Amino acid sequence: MSQELSDLAEAIIAYQKKYDKTDGEMAFGSRVSVERFHAIKTGELDPTSDEQSSLKSFISTKP
């Protein structure tokens, strides 16, 4: 099954590539569990509004 990535997932992936960040580093920095972070990134789970805000805030900053 082919599924388009959400804008947030695409932004997360671009940030990870640009700054060489692992899922664990991203989850820790955005205060989202690694399991939920990975599920959000792969499109298996829709983030809560708090998670979405936290992730957007994290990726809008430079390491």
Buried (B, 14 or more C-beta within 10 A) or exposed (E): EEEEEBEBBEBBBEBBEEEEBEBEBBBBBBEBEBEBBBBBBEEEBEBEEEBBEBBBEBBEEEE
